[in-house]
């Protein structure tokens, strides 16, 4: 796999992370998506932006899942989709519950334990769309969900589900909450908390009786939000219970399909210590790529063109190499 060589002005982890989020990008090879609603449980639907090849059944598919406060329109989602579509993959850019302007599609909230949602989407495109090969790819929070699903499936994954990719997966949620709360990461925490509170206020305007917002105004950290809101409305005792029950790191030993994990050793919000776990290192189905630099979901290289955003190319390369169709 091609080595990551960072764009030299962005070797600093924070510069890399912020630049990747703000980088102005165009995606001329990605045609307009076809919006589709997937019912993941009674009364709850999620929206995917689907890019189908001319003869979809003859091509493998990639389902992409974004991170916290992201959406199907996040740059890394569009960039990966464009590269995958250009070499022959069908692509589904999936919004998590309430993301991408979909708050009206469910009375519930989204959280890091809802691996069942992407599982239901994958099952539908296998059964309804007759997809012979499907890959699941997640970024950050989405990476945790993909790995959690992979571990939960274990030996029972459908044969059409060929592999998994997780980019900077937040697979130890407690450690990530602690990292985000560090003073050096105030810019990320402030952004996340502002977005979460804004979304919660809007959700409560749609379902006022279901979501009393007592205590929300006092929330100033991701952990406090998870204590006051996520745990309360999603069936957890508190933030610690939510993190313990929703983290994928406890299931890494159960993964039985080819899996690629890419994470930077200098990621400011996903501590690298989680990736030294024995269950990960000793599972022959997992390939870990951990460049020294890269920030959080950054990986902006010194090359231009398709290699500028290095990890997007590695995602497509991994899926291609594990596809019998060789898209």
Secondary structure, DSSP 8 states (H G I E B T S, - for coil): -----B-GGG-SHHHHHHHHHH-----TTS---EEEEEEEETTEEEEEEEE--TTGGGS-EEEEE--TT--TTSHHHHHHHHHHHHTT-EEEEE--TT-SS-GGG-SS---TT-HHHHHHHHHHHHHTS--S-EEEEEETHHHHHHHHHHHHHGGGS-TTEEEEEEES---SHHHHHHHHTSGGGHHHHHHHHHHHHHHHHHHHHHSTTT---TTGGG--SHHHHIIIIIHHHHT-SSHHHHHHHH-GGGGGGG--SEEEEE--TT-SSS-GGGGG-HHHHT-TTEEEE--S--TTTT-BBSS-GGGSBHHHHHHHHHHHHT-TT--
